[in-house]
Amino acid sequence: MGKEEEITMERRRYPRIESLCLVSYTSKAEKVQKTAVSMARTINISAGGAGIEVYQPISCNSIMEMEISVMEDIFSVQGKVVHSRKLANGNFMIGVSFDQLQEKLSSSVRDYP
């Protein structure tokens, strides 16, 4: 293969679907709640996790308790922050790995127009 060919391999186990959904959440570190109930939005979602834009820093390994709204359905999920980075707009992008597979959530997002 030549240098001009660029290969991108999907490293995720569950393909992400780009979707903007409203999220309410709290984060915990070592079983202590670190944030009040706050609002955010998803950037992408899969059965195994989500990319979420938040408005305050959240540390890696924090536990997130979330309610994700897809149309009229609300999904209660929990997961762990596996990465976090500051965005140019001052917000933060976090990657959350769900504790349990969320096939129904993923299907709902996929069916969302």
Backbone torsions as a table, in degrees:
resi	resn	phi	psi	omega
1	MET	NA	139.4	179.4
2	GLY	-84.0	165.2	179.7
3	LYS	-65.7	-25.7	-178.5
4	GLU	-71.2	-17.2	178.1
5	GLU	-85.7	127.9	179.1
6	GLU	-111.1	125.8	179.9
7	ILE	-112.0	127.8	174.9
8	THR	-117.5	124.6	179.7
9	MET	-107.2	134.9	176.3
10	GLU	-74.0	119.4	-179.4
11	ARG	-92.7	-14.2	-177.4
12	ARG	-77.0	143.7	177.5
13	ARG	-72.3	-34.4	-178.9
14	TYR	-120.8	119.0	-177.8
15	PRO	-59.2	137.7	179.3
16	ARG	-87.8	146.5	177.3
17	ILE	-113.5	123.3	177.6
18	GLU	-66.6	125.4	-177.2
19	SER	-162.8	132.7	176.4
20	LEU	-97.8	110.5	178.7
21	CYS	-128.2	147.4	178.0
22	LEU	-76.0	137.3	-179.2
23	VAL	-129.1	131.8	165.8
24	SER	-109.2	140.9	-173.6
25	TYR	-152.1	161.7	163.9
26	THR	-130.6	150.9	176.1
27	SER	-119.3	147.5	-179.7
28	LYS	-129.8	143.7	172.2
29	ALA	-128.2	125.1	-177.8
30	GLU	51.5	46.0	175.8
31	LYS	68.1	8.4	178.3
32	VAL	-107.9	126.5	-179.8
33	GLN	-66.0	126.6	-176.5
34	LYS	-102.8	-19.7	179.2
35	THR	-132.0	150.9	170.0
36	ALA	-70.7	172.8	175.6
37	VAL	-60.5	124.4	-176.3
38	SER	-127.7	165.5	-179.8
39	MET	-111.5	150.5	178.8
40	ALA	-154.2	-173.5	174.9
41	ARG	-142.2	145.7	175.7
42	THR	-77.5	152.5	170.7
43	ILE	-107.0	-38.7	175.7
44	ASN	-152.0	157.2	-177.1
45	ILE	-141.6	144.9	170.3
46	SER	-137.5	179.3	176.8
47	ALA	-66.7	-23.7	-175.5
48	GLY	-101.8	-10.9	-177.6
49	GLY	177.1	-173.7	-178.2
50	ALA	-151.5	150.3	168.1
51	GLY	-97.6	125.9	-173.1
52	ILE	-130.5	133.1	174.7
53	GLU	-93.1	121.5	-179.9
54	VAL	-119.4	166.4	-173.3
55	TYR	-108.0	8.6	177.8
56	GLN	-146.8	153.5	-179.2
57	PRO	-67.4	140.5	175.4
58	ILE	-131.5	126.2	-175.0
59	SER	-72.3	149.1	172.3
60	CYS	-59.3	148.5	-178.1
61	ASN	75.4	0.0	173.2
62	SER	-67.4	147.9	176.2
63	ILE	-93.3	130.5	179.8
64	MET	-109.7	126.7	170.4
65	GLU	-106.2	119.5	-169.6
66	MET	-131.5	153.0	166.4
67	GLU	-122.3	119.1	-177.2
68	ILE	-108.9	126.1	-177.9
69	SER	-97.5	123.6	174.4
70	VAL	-125.9	108.1	-173.7
71	MET	55.6	-126.0	-178.7
72	GLU	-92.2	0.1	179.6
73	ASP	-93.2	143.2	175.9
74	ILE	-123.3	128.1	-178.5
75	PHE	-111.6	124.0	175.7
76	SER	-91.7	120.7	-177.9
77	VAL	-136.9	159.4	176.0
78	GLN	-132.1	147.0	178.5
79	GLY	-163.9	-178.5	-178.2
80	LYS	-117.9	138.5	176.9
81	VAL	-73.2	120.1	-178.0
82	VAL	-103.5	-19.3	171.7
83	HIS	-158.0	156.8	-178.8
84	SER	-150.8	138.5	176.2
85	ARG	-148.2	149.8	179.0
86	LYS	-82.0	137.4	179.2
87	LEU	-94.7	162.4	-179.4
88	ALA	-59.6	-29.7	-179.1
89	ASN	-81.8	1.8	179.2
90	GLY	94.0	-12.4	176.0
91	ASN	-80.5	-177.4	-178.8
92	PHE	-128.9	141.1	174.5
93	MET	-105.0	122.2	177.4
94	ILE	-117.8	148.4	172.6
95	GLY	-106.7	125.9	-178.0
96	VAL	-116.4	127.1	174.5
97	SER	-97.0	119.3	-178.6
98	PHE	-67.6	147.2	176.7
99	ASP	-67.6	-33.4	179.4
100	GLN	-131.9	149.6	176.9
101	LEU	-58.7	141.5	-178.2
102	GLN	-119.5	65.1	-177.8
103	GLU	-61.2	-41.4	-179.1
104	LYS	-65.5	-41.7	176.1
105	LEU	-60.9	-48.5	-180.0
106	SER	-59.8	-42.9	178.6
107	SER	-64.3	-41.2	179.6
108	SER	-62.8	-41.2	178.8
109	VAL	-66.2	-41.6	179.9
110	ARG	-62.3	-36.2	-178.9
111	ASP	-83.0	-11.5	-179.1
112	TYR	-69.0	130.1	-176.4
113	PRO	-65.2	NA	NA
